[in-house]
């Protein structure tokens, strides 16, 4: 692979049961770093997965150029589904496919937006944090629904926010991406902080509820695209 998206070494293997996966999350979570995004990314990837016939993960990556939000490349990797659906363990089900798709990119993203959670997770290691740690690339979680935490209702207008708090810790932001539309749940994954996460979700919005890179990846995960 010429893009450099793959890590030099793997963090772990994928032959784990749910109990071992939970223990691994607790071990990896302290390595997550929250910090302002250091550079303005010119290439941003959105990632999402679909399930085919309950047997295959369809992992999609859409690479977009910023600020034009112009699609550069979309890749779909179809890989066996080897891990059961367990709340809080999404990354162990989906990441092998996402890594296979990311390896097909011709250019490396400087930021990844994930359909899922970052640190807004019971063990502070949602799929955005796990993927960011694995690749060493800044990553943001954008959840369609709340996994953990409590929050006040954000304002009705586009851009309104409210903090998402769990166990007296801020774990994310409830963000209204369109006026009078259900909010999304934004949480830092790795190498970004809360403000950066919200800023870059807002910067990648068009007229839809989801950021454009994730929206296009979601569509590709269901309808197909270039396959690995």
N, C-alpha and C positions, 0 to 999 in steps of 0.2 A: 504494500500500500504506500502511495507517495504522499498522501495528505498529512500523515502524522497523527491521525485521530486515535489510533490504537496506543495503549500504554506500553511502556518498555517491559513491565512485568505485571502479572495479574495479582490482584489483591487476595484471591482465594479461588477454589474450584466451586463448581455449581452442584456437586453431588451432596446435597444437604437435605435433612428433613426439617420440618417447621421449627422444632425445638432448637436445633443447631443454628438455623437461620436467625432466630430471635437473639440467640447468644452472640452471634457474629455481629448483628446490628449494634448491640450494646458495646461491643469491642471497637467497632469502627467509628461510631458517632463522635468520640472526642477528637478525632482527626479533622472533622469539618471545621472550616474557617469562614467566619463572616467578616467581610471587609468591603469597602466601596469598590465597585468595578473599576479597575485601574485604567482601562482604555476604552475608547468608543469603538465597539465592534463593527466591522464592515461586513462580516458574514455571520449570520445568526441561523441556527438550526432549530426546527421544531420537531419533536418526536412524539409518537403515539403508537399504540398497538391495538389490533383487532384480533378476534379469535375466529378461526375457520374450522367448522365441523367439530368443535370441542377438542381438536387434536393438534392444531397448528396455530402458532403465533404469527400474525402478519405484522411485522415491525416496520414502521414507516419513518423515514427521515426526510424532511424538506429543508433544503438549504436556501436561504434568501440573502440578497444583498441589501444592506442598509446604507443610506436612508430610503432608497427607492422602494424597498420591499418588493424587489423583483425576484421571482423564483429562479434559482440557478440550477438546481438538481433535486430530483426526488428519487429515492431508492426504497424499495420494499424487500425485506428479507423474510422468507417463509421458513420458519424453524419449528421443530417438534415442541409441543407444550409438555414439559417434563415436571413442572411443579404445580401443585394444586392451587386453587383459588383460596387464599387465606387472607383476611383483612390485615393490613399492616405488613404483608410480605410480598407486595406487588412486584418489587424489583427482582426477586428471585424467579418470578414467573416470566417477566418481560425483558429483563436486561440482556440475556444471551442473544435474543433476536435483535435488539437494538444495537448491540455491539457489532453484530454481523452486518447490519445495515450501515452503520457509521463507517465501517472499514471500506465500504464501496465508494465513499465520497471522493471526488477528485480534488476538493479543497477542504481544509479543516475549518470548522466554525470557531469563532472566538467566544461565543455564548450559546448555550443550549437552553431552550424552553421546553419543559417536560409537562405532559398531561399527567398530573399527579402531584404528590406532595414533596416538599423539601424537609425542613426541620419540623414542620407541623405534623408530627408523627409521634406515636407513643414512645419510641426509643430514639427519636430525633434523627432518623435515617430513612426518610422516604426515598422514592426512586430518583428524585433530582439530586439529593445529597449523595446517594450511592453511585450514581452515574458520574457526577462531578468528581468525586474522590477517585473513581476508577481511571478516569481520563485526564485528571488534572486540568479540567476546563471549567470556567464559571458556568453554573447551572442554576435555573430557577424553576420551582414547582408552581404550576397553575392548576389547582384542583377545581373541578366543576361542583364539588360538594365538600362539606366539612368532614374531616376525619376525626379530629380532636379539637378541644378548646371551646371557649365561650367568647362572645363578642356582642357589643351593641350593634344595632342596625345602622349601616352607613346611610348617608343621605341619598335621596332619590336620583340626584344628577350624576351624569358621567364624571368619573374621576373621584367621586366621594369615597372615603376610606374609613375603616374602623379597625382597631387592633384586635388580633386574634391571640388570646392568652390561654395558656395551659399551665397549671401548677405554679401560678405567679410569674410565669416566664412568657414574654412575647415570642410567639412562634410563627407569626405571619400577619397578613393584612387582608381584611375583607375589602374587596375592591369592586366598585360599580363601574363596569366597562361601557355600559350603555344606560342612558336615562330610563328609569322605570323597568329595567331588566334585572333578573336575578344576578347577584354579584358572583365573582369568582374568589377563590381562596389562594392568595399568593404567598409563597414562603421561600426564603432563601434556601438554595440547595448547597452550594459550595462556592467560595471565592466571590460571593456577593453579599451585601447586607440588605436589611429591610427596605431602605430608601432606594437602593439600586434596583432591587427586584420590582418594586412598584413602578419606578421610572421606566424600566425597559419593557415591562408589560404594556404600559401606556403608549410607549413609542412604537410598538409593533401592532397596535390596534388599527383596524380599518372601520368598517361599518358593522362588524359582527361582535358577538359577545366574547369570543376567544381571540387571543393574539393570532395574527395571520399565519406565522410559521406552524403553530399547533393546529390551526383550523385546516390547513392544507395537508398536514401529516395525518390528521384524523380522517380526512376524505380519502387519502391514498391507502390508509390501512384497511379501509372497507372496500374500496373499488379496485385496488391494485395499482401497479406502476411498474417501473423497472425492477426486476427481481434479481436477487443474488442467487 
